[in-house]
Amino acid sequence: MTRVCISRDAASLALGADTVAAALAAAGPVELVRTGSRGMFWLEPMIEVETAAGRVAYGPVQPADIPGLLSAGLLAGGPHPLRLGRPEDLPFLAGQTRLTFARCGVTDPVSLDDYRHHGGLKGLAQAIGIGPAATIAAVTDAGLRGRGGAGFPTGIKWRTAAEAQGARKFIVCNADEGDSGTFADRMLMEGDPYCLIEGMVIAGLAVGATKGWVYTRSEYPHAAATLEQALANARQAGLLGPDVLGSGLAFDIEQRIGAGAYICGEETSLLDSLEGRRGQVRAKPPLPAHKGLFGCPTVINNVITLASVPVILAEGAAHYRDIGMGRSRGTMPIQIAGNVRHGGLFEAGFGLTLGEIVEDIGGGTLTGRPIRAVQVGGPLGAYFPPPLFDTPFDYEAFAARDGLIGHGGVVVFDDTVDLARQARFAMEFCAEESCGKCTPCRIGSVRGMEVIDRILAGDRVDANLALLRDLCETMKFGSLCALGGFIPYPVMSALVHFPEDFRRASALAAD
């Protein structure tokens, strides 16, 4: 029976993948496998047929296309206007360096046999064999930095927790992916959850932890369900539990679902939420690696950071370290969204320029209008105009231009965007999502909305622009966490690069 793969990724489902799968199953006998997505969303729903010559893809497919596809020899990879050829030969995939997402769209996400067959668990076996100190050394030597935004060296965080004194230690995975234009965590959890599980087990054994938690955002029901099934399968297979893969070492994982608070993406607020309390930012020190969950030493990493660990252990630190640029080593799953022709996930080594990402890979705007701005790093990220499109995708390069990579989300805007209103949205977002603990964030964001409203109304524009800059300075250096501290990035970048948008009302009044 011919094996046919159709994605069950949430983005694919939103585009009709379930109805396509149902139409194909009703049309004839096939072995239908629901995989994760390859990350080419403009081609979803996409069908991949396994033939003697390898997989052949077709897309985007609608239920009405199924009879014609079958008549054209779909199950043998026959010719059809929707035929795309080998997925790996498509330019969007061929240009990637897939390490973390190598299995996404290829395997059955909840089949542990599939995971093993495609190289899974090699990293964990290596970690068990070399021991905790060598495991931490490998992660350090690879140059892996946190993929959640701050870019802190993962090996240093692990070593700090390993050396900390505590009756118990914990691993916490931050899967509260709340930034606009980001979906890498969701795709990984829906398409290759064992990769995350393996990374967490390696982290646990390395620092001496016996328990881990995955804090999943409530808006990801499909990811939560897939991970829950994978966790159950992992326990049954001995990957989790009192004797991990016969090593005599214990580690287990529990999933907790958040309640929709953006602030719980901040690591200390997340810890408060896990402990059953209202999520509020904690002052640091103490660092979570010294005193975190329930007062115990805790490693907090996000999904992509932990999912990057297995390949480092399986292939060696140099294999990972040799990719990238500067201090930004390895690959980054770049999530391309917004007004863009080819939206999706593109995993590549650090160093691509912003222009290459949005124009060459993303294909420019979907509307066909010129790109006016690109926001990188979610709602806290700066707006970059075309003159900055030569900026390499690198932590330090973006910081040098008052931007940040964040979680790797890239949102494209065409020339119809009003950047003054986008700046107001940033302040409004901060006001809505602030935990309320510190004054610059809690009060400053509300005052920021009021100041921008006066500017948009043409009221004392110069004085209010000066006041807005002063307010941003106060929030940047006075806020307790990155929410209030980074909201000035989109506001100030809009002021610097698109000043005309803030003077439109006064210009209209003058006319």
Phi, psi and omega in degrees: 000135183290135179268125182235132182249131175226134184294143170246016174301146184303322179294320178294319178298320179297334180265004173104020183298324180295319181291326176293317179298318180295319179295321179291318180296325181285340185278341182171172183285115174221156171268103186267121179246127179264109183260183165281186181262150172286345178093013176255082193290336179288348178257002179274148356291134181244137177253135174239123182254129178276119179239175179297334181265009183109184182285143175236130185255150175225138177172166351286138187254138172247157181307324181293343181279343189300311180303315180295322178296317180294320178296329180276001178090036180309314187288353175246008182078029185291167182289144179191151179304335180270359181291128181255344183089200179295128181304321183295341180271348178295135186307322182297322178276320183298332181275001184265160169244091187271108174249298180292324184256023184300327184263349182295126183086355182254316187254163168288117189303331184255009177267110178292330176296316176301316181299313178297317183299331181256032171094002181291152177076358175293320180296318179295318178300320178294318180297319178296321183290322185267341177092168187300312185299315180291328177295313179296322178297320180295317179295321178294313181296331180290341180079019181295128176243155181303129181268013180271351178141315185284333179070029180285139182301122185295319182299322179294318179298315180296316182296321179299315179292322180296325183273347181288150179268134179185146180295326178222156176227153185227154170247127178240126176261120178275098178253027179268068186283092187252356182290143175297141177075015180243142181203012182294316179301313180300314180299319181293316181292327178277331187255338181203063185295333180293335177296318176294315180300315180299317178298321179292321179295317178301315179298317180298313180294328183290322185259356179088025177269151178244355183219142176228153175234142169250118179264103187258137180291144186295338181283003182245063182296324180291318178297317180297317181293318179295316179296320181298318178293319179295321178297318178297317178296321181295320177295317181297328182271359179083011175284331174238154177125199186285347185215078186298114179049036177073018183276347186081002181255144184254140171195133177224162185229139176234141178260136173238142181257129178287181183239020172093013180269120180301324184297337180286357168285343173283132195300322183282329173295322177300318179297317176302316180296317178299328180279002177090015181247168176298133182291112175225149182292136175263148174287145177235137001289168004283148175287149177304329179296339175263316183213096184241245183297125182054029178078009183257156176303129188221132171265124175245116175231157177271176188303310186293325177300309182293323180287346177278344186291316184305318182290330177296315180289324183288320187253350180100151183299320183296324180302320180278316185296332184285355176258141176114197180212152177052229177272359180263097186256157179081203183250162176228129174282102182276125183255113187259121186214185180089213181276080186218147185287315183245078179280141179163194182253128182234107179269124182207162175293149176303146176128341173300144176279159179299324178296318177299322183293311188273333183263311183280310182280313180284341176079016181078192185283151176291329180285343184085357179278163180295147173287131177256324183206153174228129176256123179246132176102020176079196185293347178263001185273157180282156174266120180255130176274168180309324178299344178259011183288355175276002181290124177291147176285092188203138184306309185289324180296320178290319179298324180295338179249028177059041175230180176210150179281324182062228182268008176092014178279133180236114182246125187259138177235140176269189189283006176267356184288144175254108186286336175294319178289329174294322177295320177296320178301322179300314179295320179296318178300316180296318180297320181289323190258356180299140176284345175087004187284324183245146186294316182303321180282311186296312184268321184299323181293322178292315177298325179298317176300316182296319180294315180294323176301320178294321179297315181294335178275356180080019183270113177043059189302311183298315180295319181286329174296319177296319178296321180296320178295318178297318180297318178298320178298317180295316180294320183298317186257351183251349183283153184284329182223185186290338181299302178288328183286333183255345177306327175300338181299306178296324181293310182292324179294324176294320178296319185285314189266340184226052185299332183298332182291335181275349181248011185295320182295317181291327178293320179294322179295323180293326179291000000 
